């Protein structure tokens, strides 16, 4: 896997940027385009600084918590770092993946704002409780790297894109994939839910983009 991406989620007027070989998340004030803070990704406890592990400690993905108080950052070595944004302080690591964490998203459900979803090259999607620092469950089904994950506006499902050329829709109550979408002919680098439709607040569009140079749309309800 040679592709490296720059992830730049927003929270209000603050932009969080991670990627490009840096072992940090940079926060920018977009009103003044000034650097607010640099959140350095620490090495997990017990890991000795070797040349091999050092090369793997750069950030690949970043996500804001719904309340804007936390940022999670996924790294090349499979670890996820959680930061307190208001204090610009590292809180703890979330572990469980053994390969790069390509994508992160917090739950959109009002009562589950502490829940974080992660997609990794190890083929798994993990569901974490970021406050208790625990792995809630692990979802598997893709036959190759999971490159992207997003959560539906109602918080009841997630979508994932993979190098296996498929998009999968997962029911979080069932903890299983309920749909496998096969419109792409190459690896799917990104999936994203749109806002709810005006005619039906429980419905929205799901978009996916692939190395086959196509963008696909699906109806979610």
DODOSE-536824 format. One line per 4 residues: number of its first residue (from 1); for each residue x, y, z of C-alpha. Coordinates in nm, 2 decimals. Each point is the difference from the previous one (the first is absolute). Example, Ala and Ser with C-alpha at 12.3 -4.5 7.8 and 13.67 -1.06 7.14 Angstrom:
% residues 2
1	1.23 -0.45 0.78 | 0.14 0.34 -0.07
//
This chain:
% residues 221
1	0.00 0.00 0.00 | 0.18 0.31 -0.12 | -0.26 0.27 0.00 | 0.02 0.26 0.27
5	-0.28 0.25 0.06 | -0.05 0.33 0.18 | -0.31 0.00 0.22 | -0.15 0.35 0.09
9	-0.32 -0.02 0.20 | -0.16 0.32 0.13 | -0.16 0.09 0.34 | -0.15 0.35 -0.03
13	0.27 0.22 -0.14 | 0.28 -0.23 0.12 | 0.17 -0.24 -0.24 | 0.19 -0.31 0.11
17	0.26 -0.13 -0.25 | 0.17 -0.33 0.02 | 0.22 -0.18 -0.25 | 0.29 0.06 -0.23
21	0.25 -0.20 0.21 | -0.05 0.21 0.32 | -0.04 -0.16 0.34 | -0.24 0.28 0.11
25	-0.33 0.17 -0.05 | 0.00 0.37 -0.08 | -0.29 0.23 0.10 | -0.06 0.30 -0.22
29	-0.23 0.30 0.06 | -0.15 0.04 -0.35 | -0.13 0.36 0.08 | 0.36 0.12 0.03
33	0.18 -0.30 -0.15 | 0.23 -0.02 0.30 | 0.14 -0.31 0.16 | -0.17 -0.05 0.34
37	0.17 -0.31 0.13 | 0.20 -0.31 -0.10 | -0.11 -0.32 0.17 | 0.29 -0.24 -0.01
41	-0.07 -0.37 -0.02 | 0.19 -0.18 0.28 | 0.15 -0.34 -0.03 | -0.20 -0.27 0.19
45	0.14 -0.10 0.34 | 0.25 -0.29 -0.01 | 0.08 0.05 -0.37 | 0.37 0.07 -0.05
49	0.10 0.27 -0.25 | 0.15 -0.21 -0.28 | 0.05 0.11 -0.36 | -0.28 -0.23 -0.12
53	-0.26 0.11 0.25 | 0.10 0.37 -0.04 | -0.07 -0.02 -0.37 | -0.35 -0.13 0.07
57	-0.10 0.27 0.25 | -0.15 0.25 -0.24 | -0.37 0.11 0.00 | -0.24 -0.12 -0.26
61	-0.35 0.10 0.12 | -0.17 0.24 0.24 | -0.35 0.05 0.13 | -0.18 0.25 0.23
65	-0.23 -0.11 0.28 | -0.36 0.15 -0.05 | 0.05 0.25 0.28 | 0.33 0.12 -0.13
69	0.19 -0.08 0.32 | 0.20 -0.30 -0.12 | 0.20 -0.10 -0.31 | 0.09 -0.36 -0.09
73	0.30 -0.07 -0.23 | 0.07 -0.33 -0.18 | 0.37 -0.09 -0.07 | 0.20 -0.22 -0.23
77	0.08 -0.24 0.28 | -0.36 -0.08 0.07 | -0.04 0.21 0.32 | -0.26 0.27 0.05
81	0.08 0.30 0.21 | -0.27 0.20 0.19 | 0.06 0.37 0.09 | -0.17 0.26 0.21
85	-0.03 0.29 -0.24 | -0.08 0.27 0.26 | 0.32 -0.08 0.19 | 0.20 -0.11 -0.31
89	0.09 -0.31 0.21 | 0.04 -0.37 -0.10 | -0.24 -0.22 0.20 | 0.06 -0.36 -0.10
93	0.05 -0.26 -0.27 | -0.26 -0.24 -0.14 | 0.15 -0.32 -0.11 | -0.12 -0.31 -0.19
97	0.10 0.06 -0.36 | 0.32 -0.16 -0.13 | 0.02 0.20 -0.32 | -0.05 0.37 -0.11
101	-0.32 0.17 0.10 | -0.12 0.18 -0.31 | -0.33 0.15 0.12 | -0.17 0.11 0.32
105	-0.35 0.14 0.08 | -0.18 0.06 0.33 | -0.36 -0.11 0.04 | -0.28 0.25 -0.10
109	-0.24 -0.15 0.25 | -0.07 0.25 0.29 | 0.05 -0.26 0.27 | 0.31 -0.16 -0.16
113	0.23 0.31 -0.05 | 0.28 -0.19 0.17 | -0.01 -0.28 -0.26 | 0.26 -0.01 -0.27
117	0.02 -0.21 -0.31 | 0.33 -0.08 -0.17 | 0.09 -0.16 -0.34 | 0.33 -0.18 -0.04
121	0.22 -0.18 -0.25 | -0.04 -0.31 0.22 | -0.35 -0.04 -0.15 | -0.19 0.08 0.32
125	-0.23 0.28 0.11 | 0.04 0.06 0.37 | -0.26 0.17 0.23 | 0.16 0.17 0.31
129	-0.12 0.17 0.31 | 0.24 0.29 0.01 | -0.08 0.09 0.37 | 0.05 -0.35 0.13
133	0.29 -0.06 -0.23 | -0.16 -0.33 -0.10 | -0.08 -0.20 -0.32 | -0.37 -0.05 -0.02
137	-0.01 -0.23 -0.30 | 0.18 -0.09 -0.32 | -0.17 -0.03 -0.34 | 0.15 -0.21 -0.28
141	-0.11 -0.10 -0.35 | 0.21 0.19 -0.25 | 0.26 -0.22 -0.17 | 0.26 0.27 -0.02
145	0.10 0.34 0.16 | -0.28 0.21 0.13 | 0.08 0.35 -0.12 | -0.29 0.21 0.11
149	-0.29 0.01 0.25 | -0.28 0.24 0.06 | -0.31 0.00 0.23 | -0.36 0.07 -0.11
153	-0.17 0.32 0.13 | -0.24 -0.21 0.22 | 0.30 -0.19 0.15 | -0.16 -0.33 -0.08
157	0.25 -0.12 -0.27 | 0.35 0.05 -0.13 | 0.13 -0.04 -0.36 | 0.34 -0.12 -0.09
161	0.21 0.01 -0.32 | 0.27 -0.26 -0.07 | 0.28 -0.11 -0.23 | -0.22 -0.30 -0.07
165	-0.20 0.24 -0.23 | -0.32 -0.01 0.21 | -0.19 0.24 0.22 | -0.17 -0.17 0.30
169	-0.29 0.14 0.21 | 0.01 -0.13 0.36 | -0.30 0.00 0.24 | 0.15 0.09 0.34
173	-0.27 -0.18 0.20 | 0.04 -0.32 -0.20 | 0.38 0.05 -0.01 | 0.00 -0.13 -0.35
177	0.02 0.11 -0.36 | -0.35 0.02 -0.14 | 0.09 0.12 -0.36 | 0.31 -0.06 -0.22
181	0.01 0.26 -0.28 | 0.21 -0.10 -0.31 | -0.03 0.29 -0.24 | 0.38 0.06 0.00
185	0.27 -0.19 -0.19 | 0.30 0.12 0.21 | 0.07 0.08 0.36 | -0.23 0.24 0.18
189	0.19 0.28 0.17 | -0.28 0.19 0.16 | -0.36 -0.02 0.11 | -0.22 0.28 0.14
193	-0.36 0.04 0.11 | -0.18 0.32 -0.10 | -0.24 0.19 0.21 | -0.36 -0.13 0.06
197	-0.24 0.07 -0.29 | -0.26 0.27 0.06 | -0.28 -0.24 -0.10 | 0.11 -0.27 0.24
201	0.23 0.08 0.30 | 0.09 -0.37 0.03 | 0.13 -0.01 -0.36 | 0.32 0.13 -0.17
205	0.24 -0.07 -0.28 | 0.32 -0.20 0.04 | 0.29 0.08 -0.23 | 0.31 -0.20 -0.08
209	0.31 0.07 -0.21 | 0.23 -0.25 -0.16 | 0.33 -0.04 -0.19 | -0.22 -0.10 -0.29
213	-0.05 0.38 -0.04 | -0.37 -0.02 0.08 | -0.22 0.15 0.27 | -0.31 -0.21 0.10
217	-0.31 0.11 0.19 | -0.23 -0.23 0.20 | -0.33 0.06 0.19 | 0.01 -0.06 0.38
221	-0.32 -0.02 0.20
//
